[in-house]
Amino acid sequence: MLNLGLIGAGRIGKIRAACIRQYVRDTKILAVTDPVTDKNDLKRWAEDEGISIIYDDYQQMLNDKRIDAVLICTPLNTHTIIAIDAIDAGKHIFCEKPVDKSIGEIQMIIDKLKGKTLKFQVGFMQRSDHNFRALKKAIIDGHVGKIHTVKLISRDPFPPPKSYIESSGGLFLDMMIHDIDLLHFLTDGEVAEVHAYGACLIDPAFAEFGDVDTAIVTIKMKNGVLATIENSRISASGYDQRTEVFGDKGVATIGNDIDNTICIGTEKGFVSERPEGFFLERYMNAYIREMNSFVDSVKKDQPVIVSVEDGLKNQIVGIALTISCNEGRPVSVDEVV
């Protein structure tokens, strides 16, 4: 039995706990700590999830020799300090994205892991999604051939609350960073240069925090691949997640997940289902696969599917995009490193 410790029992922490309890074999969350959640609420939730221990702080958890690995599901500004302490305590780590806003802080974690056999996986769940896994397989199997272009579209069904915007880190580091990770995943390449255009077309609240709600970016990869990413914080037609990979032998595309594929045509036109509601519905199976993958990495000493080095690459590109949007010019990733 692999014993996990959950640090942070907010929305994403609860999702992780439910996935592990229901879908991950021979693994359990032994303990939880969350100084923000009301203690009585935390106790009731922990009892429902079968979590037997509640610690006052994460240091107590790290001192528990029964805990094999920890899930860091806390606010972003706490990730690095918890990760460093967990590495010192000899715990394997699953950390929500991004690892940190600072490149230097992420590098500190990488340096701390050197010479150790500990696993450190970052929570970019889309690599575990059935659609993107099928797209990756089509590329590996040679159906696309040499990749020329990649197009990624991601549009949320509704904008986040103002409180979230204030602390999110901005669209490029919060939302588009998932698309950046997918671009790295699909092309096996690294970004050379970016050019970002952003605007506030949905809500002026984004501008209050120096953010944008709509963006289109162009990317030049070091291996020659050209890419575009389009993000919007609102989509009247539902959660919109589409990708195209085009190469010299063919093209591979993935569309939105829907409840059913029926399309009804009448004299008024054709009608089909809306896409899945939001990321929890769309990517729940990906969360489950992601958790199983992390557990397998620890139990079987396998490489993690998204490493801290991957997280660093994504963050560097996200920072370059932010600079490009703010300054209205192309930006080389070498400027950021």
Summary of the structure (lengths in Angstrom):
residues: 337
radius of gyration: 20.5
end to end distance: 41.1
largest distance: 68.4
contacts: 1114
relative contact order: 0.15
helix: 41%
strand: 26%
